[in-house]
Amino acid sequence: MRLDKYLKVSRLIKRRTVANEVCDAKHVSVNGKVARASYDVKVGDVIEIQMGANCTRARVLDVSEHATKENAVLMYELLG
């Protein structure tokens, strides 16, 4: 699954267009490397999102096309 779509489905970012813009601005890295919106997300990847002063790190636990609000939090694990 594309990185921008994963960020939207997992609800780490609310809208896919915003996820795409954040990726284009090089504020998203996967496994320590800056990633484009077209990056293919795999289980075990560590995604880091830098938005302003906030930095969010999450490990991918599941990649599914659709997720309900309750199941979205099961797609990743937040890292400290």
TIVEX-509940 format. One line per field, with one value per residue: x, y, z of N, C-alpha, C, CB in turn; residue number from 1; residue in one letter. Coordinates in nm, 4 decimals. Glycine has a CB too. Layout:
n.xx	[X,...]
n.yy	[Y,...]
n.zz	[Z,...]
ca.xx	[X,...]
ca.yy	[Y,...]
ca.zz	[Z,...]
c.xx	[X,...]
c.yy	[Y,...]
c.zz	[Z,...]
cb.xx	[X,...]
cb.yy	[Y,...]
cb.zz	[Z,...]
i	[NUM,...]
aa	[A,...]
This chain:
n.xx	[0.0848,0.0460,0.2338,0.1078,-0.1626,-0.1683,-0.1136,-0.3480,-0.5543,-0.4815,-0.5229,-0.3250,-0.2745,-0.5265,-0.6335,-0.5854,-0.4763,-0.3433,-0.1563,-0.0122,0.0972,0.2601,0.4446,0.5604,0.6849,0.8940,0.8766,0.8296,0.9655,1.0811,1.2031,1.4304,1.4963,1.4146,1.0943,0.8912,0.5510,0.4676,0.5925,0.6133,0.4507,0.5401,0.4890,0.6390,0.7910,0.9210,0.7699,0.8220,0.6910,0.7178,0.5731,0.5653,0.6475,0.5886,0.6664,0.6032,0.6386,0.5917,0.5414,0.4691,0.2135,0.0142,-0.1172,-0.3847,-0.6502,-0.8870,-1.0162,-1.1902,-1.2754,-1.2144,-1.0476,-0.8342,-0.6317,-0.5063,-0.3408,-0.0916,0.1878,0.2669,0.5763,0.8163]
n.yy	[-0.1172,0.2262,0.4882,0.7386,0.6650,0.4712,0.6287,0.7745,0.5751,0.4479,0.6524,0.8204,1.0543,1.2831,1.3351,1.2204,1.3919,1.5767,1.4064,1.3421,1.5937,1.6376,1.4343,1.5158,1.7469,1.6436,1.5606,1.3166,1.0127,0.6803,0.4086,0.5591,0.6930,0.9529,0.9452,0.9027,0.9734,0.7570,0.5367,0.1916,0.0564,-0.1701,-0.4393,-0.3896,-0.1699,0.1469,0.4437,0.7889,1.0980,1.4356,1.7148,2.0389,2.1207,1.8765,1.5327,1.2221,0.8815,0.5621,0.2092,-0.0132,-0.2449,-0.3741,-0.3967,-0.2933,-0.2450,-0.1154,0.0295,0.0467,0.3045,0.2046,-0.0126,0.1065,0.1956,-0.0391,-0.0905,0.0146,0.0787,0.3062,0.4645,0.5672]
n.zz	[0.0000,-0.0729,0.0862,0.1485,0.1403,0.3412,0.5691,0.5821,0.6013,0.8398,1.0062,1.1035,0.9806,0.8892,0.6252,0.2888,0.0972,0.2550,0.3714,0.1429,0.0783,0.3039,0.2723,0.0282,0.1155,0.2457,0.5148,0.6166,0.7145,0.6547,0.8196,0.8808,0.6454,0.4159,0.2766,-0.0153,-0.1212,-0.2683,-0.1673,-0.0816,0.1780,0.4356,0.6723,0.9843,0.9197,1.0297,1.0756,1.0641,1.1405,1.0937,1.2000,1.2319,1.5618,1.6572,1.6667,1.5421,1.5898,1.4575,1.4472,1.1897,1.2089,1.0750,0.7452,0.5811,0.3471,0.4251,0.7232,1.0286,1.2661,1.5194,1.4570,1.3332,1.5065,1.5647,1.3586,1.3843,1.6080,1.8489,1.9050,2.1511]
ca.xx	[0.0000,0.1210,0.2533,0.0045,-0.2886,-0.1543,-0.1264,-0.4902,-0.6340,-0.4469,-0.5629,-0.2124,-0.3044,-0.6700,-0.6698,-0.4803,-0.4091,-0.2504,-0.0487,0.0670,0.1713,0.3625,0.5483,0.6282,0.7670,1.0019,0.8603,0.8011,1.0739,1.0529,1.3275,1.5407,1.5185,1.3016,1.0135,0.7920,0.4137,0.4485,0.6661,0.5305,0.4600,0.5424,0.4815,0.7692,0.8489,0.9051,0.7352,0.8421,0.6235,0.7576,0.4797,0.5937,0.7275,0.5466,0.7295,0.5324,0.7045,0.5026,0.5819,0.3574,0.1784,-0.0803,-0.1457,-0.5128,-0.7081,-0.9931,-1.0153,-1.2858,-1.2110,-1.1629,-0.9411,-0.7224,-0.5232,-0.4400,-0.2540,0.0415,0.2257,0.3412,0.7070,0.8511]
ca.yy	[0.0000,0.3525,0.5533,0.8396,0.5961,0.4085,0.7318,0.8115,0.4615,0.4236,0.7761,0.8973,1.1852,1.2763,1.3354,1.1705,1.5050,1.6309,1.3075,1.3587,1.7199,1.6190,1.3515,1.5998,1.8438,1.5632,1.5560,1.1786,0.9191,0.5406,0.3398,0.6538,0.7567,1.0329,0.8622,0.9682,0.9265,0.6317,0.4293,0.0749,0.0285,-0.3107,-0.4653,-0.3767,-0.0386,0.2504,0.5690,0.9068,1.2135,1.5613,1.8221,2.1465,2.0757,1.7404,1.4230,1.0989,0.7603,0.4477,0.0866,-0.0720,-0.3791,-0.4343,-0.3170,-0.3338,-0.1410,-0.0429,0.0115,0.1282,0.3921,0.1204,-0.0996,0.1867,0.2015,-0.1695,-0.0982,0.0639,0.0891,0.4304,0.4486,0.6828]
ca.zz	[0.0000,-0.0780,0.2156,0.1739,0.1687,0.4723,0.6712,0.5900,0.6490,0.9802,1.0740,1.1560,0.9208,0.8603,0.4834,0.2000,0.0322,0.3544,0.3801,0.0215,0.0916,0.4068,0.2085,-0.0710,0.1878,0.3066,0.6597,0.6542,0.6859,0.6846,0.8550,0.8826,0.5156,0.3684,0.1875,-0.1000,-0.1008,-0.3412,-0.0991,-0.0516,0.3215,0.4722,0.8162,1.0483,0.8898,1.1314,1.0086,1.1480,1.0815,1.1585,1.1668,1.3261,1.6756,1.6901,1.5950,1.5711,1.5401,1.4682,1.3790,1.1155,1.2540,0.9803,0.6254,0.5236,0.2615,0.4948,0.8684,1.1030,1.3633,1.6269,1.4075,1.2799,1.6043,1.5668,1.2413,1.4176,1.7481,1.8706,1.9697,2.2319]
c.xx	[0.0899,0.1255,0.1435,-0.1299,-0.2826,-0.1734,-0.2718,-0.5730,-0.6072,-0.4822,-0.4487,-0.2214,-0.4477,-0.7058,-0.5530,-0.4064,-0.3077,-0.1312,0.0453,0.1535,0.2851,0.4778,0.6286,0.7217,0.8815,0.9985,0.8285,0.9212,1.0307,1.1866,1.4488,1.5713,1.3944,1.2269,0.9156,0.6548,0.3901,0.5230,0.5705,0.5514,0.4519,0.5343,0.6229,0.8382,0.8248,0.8867,0.7535,0.7835,0.6607,0.6625,0.4963,0.6849,0.6957,0.6188,0.6603,0.6074,0.6103,0.5593,0.4580,0.3349,0.0893,-0.1009,-0.2762,-0.5759,-0.8120,-0.9830,-1.1206,-1.2080,-1.1458,-1.0439,-0.8193,-0.6057,-0.4482,-0.3430,-0.1118,0.0620,0.3094,0.4690,0.7425,0.9599]
c.yy	[0.1242,0.4169,0.6545,0.7754,0.5293,0.5107,0.7731,0.6980,0.4352,0.5431,0.8441,1.0401,1.1771,1.2637,1.2896,1.2840,1.5687,1.5365,1.3208,1.4838,1.7074,1.5353,1.4347,1.7007,1.7753,1.5653,1.4153,1.0925,0.7790,0.4712,0.4324,0.7234,0.8344,0.9519,0.9466,0.9067,0.7913,0.5142,0.3168,0.0339,-0.1215,-0.3235,-0.4598,-0.2444,0.0567,0.3829,0.6834,1.0270,1.3367,1.6710,1.9320,2.0963,1.9312,1.6379,1.2942,0.9828,0.6437,0.3293,0.0248,-0.2152,-0.4512,-0.3391,-0.3698,-0.2149,-0.0550,-0.0702,0.1011,0.2124,0.3095,0.0366,-0.0219,0.1896,0.0690,-0.1863,-0.0544,0.0658,0.2157,0.4030,0.5778,0.7684]
c.zz	[0.0000,0.0602,0.2459,0.2078,0.3061,0.5845,0.6904,0.6493,0.7975,1.0690,1.1488,1.1042,0.8685,0.7125,0.3975,0.1306,0.1267,0.3686,0.2604,0.0307,0.1936,0.3507,0.1081,-0.0046,0.2628,0.4588,0.7089,0.6179,0.7272,0.7047,0.8431,0.7511,0.4747,0.2629,0.1077,-0.0738,-0.1668,-0.2780,-0.0622,0.0942,0.3463,0.6244,0.8729,1.0201,1.0069,1.0581,1.1079,1.0752,1.1619,1.1108,1.2707,1.4365,1.7141,1.6035,1.6378,1.5088,1.5620,1.3909,1.3158,1.1634,1.1542,0.8640,0.5671,0.4524,0.3338,0.6436,0.9313,1.2036,1.4749,1.5817,1.3588,1.3777,1.6152,1.4506,1.2719,1.5682,1.7627,1.9479,2.0423,2.1805]
cb.xx	[-0.0968,0.0574,0.3884,-0.0109,-0.3194,-0.0170,-0.0421,-0.5442,-0.6028,-0.2978,-0.6745,-0.0767,-0.2012,-0.7359,-0.7156,-0.5395,-0.5122,-0.3213,-0.1068,-0.0241,0.0759,0.3021,0.4842,0.5253,0.6804,1.1372,0.7508,0.6720,1.2047,0.9688,1.3470,1.6601,1.5547,1.3495,0.9381,0.8301,0.3144,0.4935,0.7381,0.5642,0.3481,0.6701,0.4140,0.8573,0.7886,1.0287,0.5885,0.9940,0.4686,0.9080,0.3315,0.4638,0.7044,0.3954,0.8840,0.3871,0.8420,0.3623,0.6512,0.3845,0.1095,-0.2160,-0.0273,-0.6080,-0.7715,-1.1329,-0.8754,-1.3936,-1.3134,-1.2726,-0.9935,-0.7686,-0.5779,-0.5432,-0.3102,0.0631,0.3043,0.2548,0.8175,0.8871]
cb.yy	[-0.0006,0.4500,0.6217,0.9311,0.4913,0.3414,0.8531,0.8486,0.3348,0.3919,0.7470,0.8325,1.2233,1.3970,1.4751,1.0764,1.6102,1.6514,1.1643,1.3659,1.8335,1.5511,1.2286,1.6733,1.9233,1.6134,1.6518,1.1265,0.9606,0.4722,0.2169,0.5852,0.6518,1.1710,0.7562,0.9558,1.0287,0.6486,0.4829,-0.0432,0.1020,-0.3798,-0.6041,-0.4880,0.0198,0.2551,0.5655,0.9288,1.1935,1.5982,1.7704,2.2029,2.1673,1.7258,1.4171,1.1049,0.7357,0.4833,-0.0137,-0.0689,-0.3725,-0.4673,-0.3246,-0.3892,-0.2046,-0.0830,0.0423,0.0391,0.4915,0.0297,-0.1860,0.3306,0.2408,-0.2806,-0.0136,0.2037,-0.0384,0.5331,0.4117,0.6406]
cb.zz	[0.1228,-0.1805,0.2196,0.0524,0.0591,0.4848,0.6346,0.4504,0.5657,0.9927,1.1702,1.1161,0.8044,0.9146,0.4399,0.0960,-0.0138,0.4919,0.3874,-0.1018,0.1330,0.5331,0.1374,-0.1574,0.2857,0.2591,0.7029,0.5843,0.7595,0.5704,0.7657,0.9270,0.4077,0.3102,0.2671,-0.2502,-0.1552,-0.4843,0.0278,-0.1474,0.3991,0.4176,0.8461,1.0047,0.7591,1.2301,0.9533,1.1807,1.0781,1.1259,1.1620,1.3854,1.7953,1.6732,1.6228,1.5195,1.6113,1.4168,1.4775,0.9618,1.3884,1.0490,0.5194,0.6332,0.1397,0.4414,0.9275,1.1748,1.4224,1.6793,1.2958,1.2494,1.7403,1.5636,1.1296,1.3594,1.7970,1.9456,1.8655,2.3615]
i	[1,2,3,4,5,6,7,8,9,10,11,12,13,14,15,16,17,18,19,20,21,22,23,24,25,26,27,28,29,30,31,32,33,34,35,36,37,38,39,40,41,42,43,44,45,46,47,48,49,50,51,52,53,54,55,56,57,58,59,60,61,62,63,64,65,66,67,68,69,70,71,72,73,74,75,76,77,78,79,80]
aa	[M,R,L,D,K,Y,L,K,V,S,R,L,I,K,R,R,T,V,A,N,E,V,C,D,A,K,H,V,S,V,N,G,K,V,A,R,A,S,Y,D,V,K,V,G,D,V,I,E,I,Q,M,G,A,N,C,T,R,A,R,V,L,D,V,S,E,H,A,T,K,E,N,A,V,L,M,Y,E,L,L,G]
